[in-house]
Amino acid sequence: MTDFITPLAADLIGFAGSFCIVAAYAYSNMVKAMNMVLFNLVNFIGAALLTVSLMVNFNLPTLRGRRNSPV
């Protein structure tokens, strides 16, 4: 994967993914009636972008998403 994406591009993709996840969280806390399709879609896009970023700059704890569990 590193042949196609430079480390800088991977970082920018990762920041975009993080922004999507934080934006979805903020959306879920600001609206009274949440659109679940929109919320889940933005979370999915954020997770996909973070996964692409992690294929270049690997970080196992971020990719796993669970705490206090054996590898």
N, C-alpha and C positions, 0 to 999 in steps of 0.2 A: 504494500500500500504506500510505502514511503517513496516509491518511484513516481507516483502520480501527484502527491501532495507535499508541498514544502512544509517544514516545521512551522513557519510563520502562518501559512494558510490553515494548518491544523489548529493552531492556537486561536485564530479568528473564528474558525468553525466551532471550536469549543466554547468560546465566549458567546457566540450566537445561540448555541444550545443551552447554555446556562441562563441566558436572558429569557429564552422561551419558557423554561421551567419556572423561573422566578415570576415572569409575567403571568403565567397560568395560575400560580399560587396567589398572586395579588388579585387577579380577576376573581378567583373563588372567594376571596374575603371581602370584595367590594360590592358585589352584586347581590340582590335579594333572591332572584331566581336564576340559578346558574344553568347555562346551556352546556350539558354534559358532553355533547359531541365536540363542541369547540374546545372545552377544557381538556378532554382526553386527546384530541388531535394535536393541540399545541404541546402537551406533555410528551406525546409520542415523537413529534418532530424534534423537540429538545433532546430527548434521550437518543434518538438516532444521530443527531449532530454530535453529541458528546461521544457516542461510540465511534464515529468516524474519526474524531479528534484523537481518541485514545488508541486507535490503531497505529498512529504515528508516534505519539508521545504516551507510551503505555504507563498506566498507573492502576495496579490491580485493585486496591481498595475502592477506587472510584467506580470501576467497572462492575464490581461485585454487588454493591448496593446494600449489603447486609453487614451488620456489626456483630462482633463477638462470636463469630462462627469459624470453625476450623477450615483451612484451605483444602 
